[in-house]
Amino acid sequence: MQVALYARVSSGSDEQANALEQQQDRLRRKALELSPAGEPSWYVDIASGSRDDRPQLAKLMRDCRAGLVGAVVVTRLDRLSRSSSHGAQLLRFFQQESTPNLVALDDSLDLSTPGGRFMARMLVSWAEAESDRLSERVRHGAAYRRSKLAPLGRQAPFGYRFTADRLNLEADPAQWPVAQALVAHFLESRNLSGTLRLSIEQFGVSWGSPFSLRRWLSNPALTGARCYGGGTVITDPDGDRKRRQTNPPGVYREVHPGCHPALLTEVQQELILSVFVANAKAERRELLPGQVRLLTGLVLCESCGRNLISRTVMTKVPYIQLRCQTPACAQGTRNAVKESVAIQAVLQGMGTYAEELAASWDAEQANVAGDESPEVEALRGQIARYEAENDPDAADLLALKRERLAALLAAPTCNGIPSFLAMSDRIAHPQFWQGLLENEPAHLRTVLQESVRAVADQGRITALRFNPTLRRAGDNGLLLLAG
């Protein structure tokens, strides 16, 4: 029996690291009882249990559905979920006869009985309530500290340390000279990679990624300002799913100047920000003749959720590769995919999703069709004929017909569906996107930025996440791609 061990902690703090180690030890011993000769599969997430988009949990569920797992072991049910709605979905899945056996070490439950299922739902609901109450206490504490203009967070920005009462920041004698040198080097060179190399090679200070260094240089705290609100919590319309979205570097909801010693002036930081704005156009700079950074920032690593980085692989025939360079990632640089392979998967997936969207759009319009003008009826007939012919040369005309029909029906276009169909109908045909890829890569880049994010795992694109404005009612915008 293949045993899957799932462990989860909310953060990477030392306390949580110890809790994770204890979980793993208990799970490892239980796996030896269930399958002494077999090697268990590990799935570990560092994320809140209220989130249902944890990458390792998603991978575990895919393996369960594929029949690769015989038993799933967790220490407690709240390791799987702290959301009553998401937890109920998981429990319904694991109580089916064809699914793996779920073992919770601290919760002796039998999901095959009504009483066992009721107790399981109660435990998940209690975990959700516990999580909500903890969040409430944290919010009240943070609000009080903001009223005192006290710094928040577990760690002070590099170059600083908390004062003894943790009510302010002061220069860290060990880090301050290094921070000054890094700022001076970047102001002189305007080169982020060179500053990163200087930090590692000369001072032995490692950053999680170049983006981490960029975020530090963009932080208004370096000018002596107290900053609050570096991210926002996004809740889906149904209220079942929450996720935290980090603001772009340098963007904060509240900035209070003159609170602690300044590492650089406001003028210097404005110069730093202007350099990053200018470098943002690097996505249109050629890596190889005739190619651009088409998917930079649009492909996420399934293991850690961070962006894959574009790099040129200098083989006999050079090519562009997207790979994870996050040091803490379980896969790391092993999770790499050729950009050409990723582009093909993304565009084919967009075509598939566009066809589903178009069918849904047509069905919705058919449901509202009543007394219609002759022009509307004629357009419906023309669209039906073009769809039946499936002629790629008519894709542009079909898109125009759809847009005209939407305008005549006074259909709401603010949700982006008609405009997306105008492009995706054509992208569904290989002839079109190949021409767009060769002749208008910058335009295609813009379309992809506004529409989709891809997820990569083990050298291939496994899923696409579409912009909420492009989704159908009740659609989560996730398209899983086959092998």
C-alpha positions in Angstrom: 0.0 0.0 0.0 1.4 3.4 -1.0 1.2 5.7 2.0 1.0 9.5 1.5 2.1 11.6 4.5 0.7 15.2 4.6 2.1 17.8 7.0 1.4 21.5 7.2 2.4 24.5 9.3 1.3 28.1 8.9 4.7 29.8 8.6 8.4 29.3 8.5 9.1 30.6 12.0 11.4 28.6 14.3 8.4 27.6 16.5 6.5 26.3 13.4 9.7 24.6 12.2 9.8 22.6 15.4 6.1 21.7 15.1 6.7 20.5 11.5 9.6 18.3 12.6 7.3 16.8 15.3 4.6 16.1 12.7 7.0 14.5 10.3 8.4 12.2 13.0 5.0 11.0 14.1 3.9 10.5 10.5 7.1 8.6 9.6 6.5 6.1 12.5 2.8 5.6 11.5 3.9 4.9 7.9 6.2 2.1 9.1 3.2 0.5 10.8 1.0 0.7 7.7 3.6 -0.3 5.2 6.9 -1.5 6.7 8.5 -2.3 3.3 7.3 0.7 1.3 8.7 4.2 1.1 6.0 6.8 1.8 5.4 9.9 -0.3 5.7 13.2 1.4 3.6 16.3 0.9 4.5 19.3 3.0 2.9 22.8 2.8 3.9 26.0 4.6 0.6 27.9 4.4 -2.5 28.7 6.3 -5.0 25.9 6.6 -7.8 28.3 5.5 -6.3 28.4 2.0 -7.5 25.8 -0.4 -4.8 26.5 -3.1 -1.9 24.9 -1.3 0.4 23.4 -4.0 1.3 20.2 -2.1 -2.3 19.5 -1.1 -3.3 20.0 -4.7 -0.6 17.5 -5.8 -1.8 15.0 -3.1 -5.4 15.2 -4.3 -4.3 14.6 -7.9 -2.3 11.5 -6.9 -5.3 10.3 -4.9 -7.6 10.6 -7.9 -5.0 8.9 -10.1 -5.0 5.9 -7.8 -1.4 6.3 -6.8 -2.2 6.4 -3.0 -3.6 3.8 -0.7 -3.7 5.7 2.5 -3.3 9.4 3.5 -2.0 10.1 7.0 -2.2 13.4 8.9 -1.7 14.2 12.5 -5.0 16.0 12.8 -7.8 17.0 10.4 -7.0 20.7 10.8 -3.7 19.9 9.0 -5.8 19.2 5.9 -8.1 22.2 6.3 -9.3 24.9 8.6 -12.2 25.9 6.3 -15.6 24.3 6.9 -16.6 24.5 3.2 -13.2 23.2 1.9 -13.0 20.6 4.7 -16.4 19.3 3.8 -15.3 18.8 0.2 -12.3 16.8 1.4 -14.3 14.7 3.7 -16.8 13.9 1.0 -14.0 12.8 -1.2 -12.3 10.5 1.4 -15.6 8.8 2.4 -16.1 7.3 -1.1 -15.3 3.7 -1.5 -12.8 4.3 -4.4 -10.7 6.8 -2.6 -7.7 6.2 -0.2 -8.2 5.6 3.5 -7.8 8.8 5.6 -6.0 8.4 8.9 -5.8 11.3 11.4 -3.6 10.2 14.3 -5.3 12.4 16.9 -8.8 12.1 15.6 -10.1 8.5 15.8 -12.9 8.7 13.3 -14.7 6.3 11.0 -15.8 8.2 7.9 -17.9 5.2 6.8 -20.5 6.0 9.5 -22.9 9.0 9.8 -21.6 9.7 13.4 -18.0 9.6 12.2 -18.7 12.0 9.3 -20.6 14.4 11.7 -17.8 14.5 14.2 -15.3 15.1 11.4 -17.3 18.1 10.1 -17.5 19.4 13.7 -13.7 19.1 14.1 -13.1 21.0 10.9 -15.6 23.7 11.8 -14.0 24.0 15.3 -10.6 24.4 13.6 -12.0 27.2 11.4 -13.5 29.0 14.4 -10.2 28.7 16.2 -8.3 30.1 13.2 -10.8 33.0 13.0 -10.5 33.9 16.7 -6.7 33.8 16.4 -6.8 36.1 13.3 -9.1 38.4 15.2 -6.6 38.7 18.1 -3.8 39.3 15.7 -5.8 42.1 13.9 -6.6 43.8 17.2 -2.9 43.6 18.3 -1.7 45.0 14.9 -4.3 47.8 15.0 -3.0 48.8 18.5 0.6 48.8 17.3 -0.3 50.9 14.2 -1.9 53.5 16.5 1.4 53.8 18.3 3.4 53.9 14.9 5.2 50.8 16.1 6.8 48.4 13.6 5.0 45.2 12.6 6.4 41.9 11.4 8.7 39.3 12.8 11.8 40.7 11.2 13.1 44.2 10.7 14.3 45.3 7.2 17.9 44.4 6.5 20.2 47.0 8.0 17.8 47.6 11.0 16.9 45.9 14.2 14.1 46.4 16.7 14.7 48.5 19.7 14.6 46.8 23.1 10.9 47.6 23.6 10.1 46.7 19.9 8.4 50.1 19.5 10.8 51.4 16.9 13.7 50.5 14.5 17.3 51.4 14.9 20.5 50.9 12.9 22.0 47.4 13.3 25.7 47.8 13.8 26.5 44.5 12.0 24.3 45.1 9.0 24.3 48.9 8.5 27.6 49.2 6.7 26.7 46.3 4.4 23.3 47.9 3.6 25.0 51.2 2.9 27.5 49.5 0.5 24.7 47.7 -1.4 22.7 50.9 -1.8 25.7 52.8 -3.0 26.6 50.1 -5.5 23.1 50.0 -6.9 22.9 53.7 -7.2 26.2 53.8 -9.1 25.8 50.7 -11.3 21.9 50.6 -11.7 22.4 46.8 -11.9 20.5 44.5 -9.6 22.4 41.3 -10.6 25.7 43.0 -9.9 24.5 44.2 -6.5 23.3 40.7 -5.7 26.7 39.2 -6.6 28.4 41.8 -4.4 26.2 41.0 -1.5 26.9 37.3 -1.7 30.5 37.2 -2.8 31.9 40.1 -0.7 29.7 40.3 2.3 28.2 36.7 2.4 24.7 38.0 2.6 22.3 35.8 0.6 18.8 36.9 -0.6 16.0 34.6 -1.4 16.0 35.8 -5.0 16.8 39.0 -7.0 13.2 40.0 -6.5 13.8 40.0 -2.7 16.7 42.4 -3.1 14.5 44.6 -5.4 11.8 44.6 -2.8 14.2 45.7 -0.1 15.7 48.5 -2.2 12.1 49.7 -2.9 11.0 49.7 0.7 10.1 53.2 2.0 11.4 52.1 5.4 14.9 52.7 4.1 14.1 56.4 4.0 13.1 56.3 7.7 9.3 55.8 7.1 7.0 53.5 9.0 5.1 51.4 6.4 1.8 49.4 6.9 -0.3 47.5 4.4 2.1 45.7 2.1 -0.6 43.3 0.9 -4.3 42.7 0.7 -6.5 39.8 1.6 -8.7 38.8 -1.4 -11.9 36.9 -0.7 -13.8 35.1 -3.5 -17.4 36.3 -4.1 -18.8 33.2 -2.4 -16.7 34.0 0.7 -15.2 30.5 0.9 -11.7 31.2 -0.2 -9.2 33.8 1.0 -5.7 34.5 -0.1 -3.2 37.2 0.6 -1.8 39.1 -2.4 1.4 41.0 -1.8 1.6 44.5 -3.3 4.3 45.4 -5.8 7.6 46.5 -4.4 7.5 49.9 -2.7 3.6 50.0 -2.6 2.1 50.4 0.9 -1.3 51.5 2.1 0.2 53.7 4.9 3.6 55.5 4.9 4.6 57.7 7.9 7.9 59.5 7.3 10.5 60.4 9.8 10.1 57.5 12.3 13.6 56.0 12.5 17.1 56.6 11.0 17.2 56.8 7.2 19.5 54.7 5.1 18.9 56.7 2.0 17.1 59.9 1.0 13.7 60.1 -0.6 15.3 61.4 -3.8 17.7 58.4 -3.9 14.8 56.0 -3.5 12.8 57.7 -6.3 15.9 57.2 -8.5 16.0 53.5 -7.5 12.3 53.1 -8.3 12.7 54.8 -11.7 15.5 52.4 -12.5 13.2 49.4 -11.8 10.4 51.0 -13.9 12.9 51.4 -16.8 14.1 47.8 -16.4 10.5 46.5 -16.5 10.7 46.9 -20.3 13.3 44.1 -20.2 10.6 41.6 -21.1 10.7 43.0 -24.6 14.5 42.7 -24.8 15.7 39.9 -27.0 17.2 36.9 -25.3 17.9 35.1 -28.6 17.4 36.6 -32.1 13.7 37.1 -32.8 12.5 36.1 -29.3 11.2 38.0 -26.3 10.6 37.1 -22.7 7.1 36.0 -23.5 6.3 34.1 -20.3 8.4 35.9 -17.7 6.4 36.4 -14.6 3.5 34.3 -15.9 4.7 30.7 -15.0 4.6 29.6 -11.4 6.4 26.7 -9.7 3.9 24.2 -8.4 6.0 23.4 -5.4 6.7 26.9 -4.0 4.3 29.1 -5.9 7.1 31.5 -7.0 7.7 32.7 -10.6 10.0 30.7 -12.8 12.9 32.7 -14.2 13.9 33.0 -17.9 17.4 32.0 -18.8 19.3 31.2 -22.0 20.7 27.6 -22.2 23.8 27.8 -24.4 23.8 24.4 -26.0 24.7 23.6 -29.7 21.2 25.0 -30.4 20.6 27.7 -27.7 17.1 27.9 -26.3 15.2 29.7 -23.5 14.4 27.8 -20.4 12.1 28.7 -17.5 13.2 27.4 -14.2 12.6 27.9 -10.4 15.5 29.6 -8.6 13.9 29.9 -5.2 16.5 28.4 -2.7 13.8 27.1 -0.3 11.8 25.3 -3.0 11.7 21.5 -2.8 12.3 21.1 -6.5 14.4 24.2 -7.1 16.3 24.3 -10.4 15.1 20.8 -11.2 11.7 22.3 -12.0 12.6 23.6 -15.5 10.7 23.7 -18.8 11.6 24.8 -22.2 9.9 28.1 -23.0 8.8 26.8 -26.4 7.1 23.8 -24.8 5.4 26.1 -22.2 4.2 28.5 -24.9 2.6 25.7 -26.9 0.8 24.3 -23.7 -0.4 27.8 -22.7 -1.8 28.7 -26.0 -3.4 25.3 -26.6 -5.0 25.6 -23.1 -6.3 29.0 -23.8 -7.9 27.7 -27.0 -9.6 24.9 -25.0 -10.8 27.3 -22.3 -12.0 29.7 -25.0 -14.1 27.0 -26.7 -15.7 26.2 -23.4 -16.3 29.9 -22.7 -17.8 30.4 -26.2 -20.2 27.5 -25.8 -21.3 28.8 -22.4 -21.7 32.3 -23.8 -23.8 31.0 -26.7 -25.9 29.0 -24.3 -26.5 32.0 -22.1 -27.5 34.1 -25.0 -29.8 31.4 -26.3 -31.6 31.3 -23.0 -32.3 35.1 -23.1 -33.3 35.1 -26.7 -36.9 36.2 -27.1 -38.3 38.9 -29.4 -35.2 39.7 -31.4 -34.6 42.0 -34.3 -34.0 40.5 -37.7 -30.4 41.6 -37.5 -29.9 39.7 -34.3 -31.5 36.5 -35.7 -29.4 36.9 -38.9 -26.2 37.2 -36.8 -27.1 34.1 -34.8 -27.5 32.1 -38.0 -24.2 33.4 -39.5 -22.3 32.5 -36.3 -23.8 29.0 -36.2 -22.8 28.4 -39.8 -19.2 29.6 -39.2 -18.9 27.4 -36.2 -20.2 24.4 -38.1 -17.7 25.0 -40.9 -14.8 25.3 -38.4 -12.7 27.2 -40.9 -9.6 28.8 -39.3 -9.6 31.5 -42.0 -13.0 32.7 -40.8 -11.9 33.0 -37.1 -11.4 36.7 -37.3 -14.8 37.2 -39.0 -16.5 34.9 -36.4 -15.0 37.0 -33.6 -16.4 40.2 -35.1 -19.8 38.6 -35.5 -19.7 37.7 -31.8 -18.8 41.2 -30.7 -21.5 42.7 -32.9 -24.1 40.3 -31.4 -23.0 41.2 -27.9 -23.4 44.9 -28.7 -26.8 44.4 -30.2 -28.0 42.5 -27.2 -26.6 45.2 -24.9 -24.7 42.4 -23.1 -22.4 43.5 -20.3 -18.9 43.6 -21.6 -17.3 44.8 -18.3 -16.7 41.2 -17.3 -14.3 40.8 -20.3 -16.0 37.8 -21.9 -16.8 39.2 -25.3 -13.4 40.9 -25.7 -11.6 37.7 -24.6 -13.6 35.6 -27.1 -12.6 38.0 -29.8 -9.0 37.0 -29.2 -9.3 33.4 -27.9 -11.5 32.3 -30.8 -8.5 33.0 -33.0 -5.9 31.7 -30.6 -7.8 28.3 -30.7 -6.4 27.9 -34.2 -2.7 27.0 -34.4 -2.2 29.0 -37.6 -3.2 32.2 -35.8 -1.2 32.0 -32.7 1.9 30.8 -34.6 1.6 33.9 -36.7 1.0 36.2 -33.7 4.0 34.6 -31.9 6.3 35.2 -34.9 5.0 38.7 -35.9 3.5 40.3 -32.8 5.1 38.8 -29.7 4.7 42.0 -27.7 1.0 42.0 -28.3 0.7 38.3 -27.5 2.6 39.0 -24.2 0.0 41.7 -23.3 -2.9 39.3 -24.0 -1.3 36.6 -21.8 -0.5 39.0 -19.0 -4.2 40.1 -18.8 -5.6 36.6 -19.2 -3.7 33.7 -17.6 -1.0 32.3 -15.3 0.5 28.9 -15.8 1.7 26.3 -13.3 4.7 24.2 -14.0 5.8 20.9 -12.4 8.5 18.4 -13.4 9.3 20.1 -16.8 5.8 20.6 -18.1 2.8 23.0 -17.7 0.2 21.2 -15.5 -2.5 23.9 -15.1 -3.7 27.3 -16.2 -5.3 29.9 -13.9 -7.5 32.4 -15.7 -8.2 36.0 -14.7 -11.4 36.2 -12.7 -12.8 38.6 -15.3 -12.8 35.8 -17.9 -14.5 33.2 -15.8 -18.0 31.8 -16.3 -20.4 31.8 -13.4 -19.4 29.1 -10.9 -16.1 28.5 -12.6 -12.9 28.6 -10.5 -10.8 29.5 -13.6 -8.5 26.5 -13.2 -7.8 24.4 -16.3 -5.8 21.2 -15.6 -3.7 20.1 -18.6 -3.1 16.4 -19.4 0.4 14.8 -19.5 
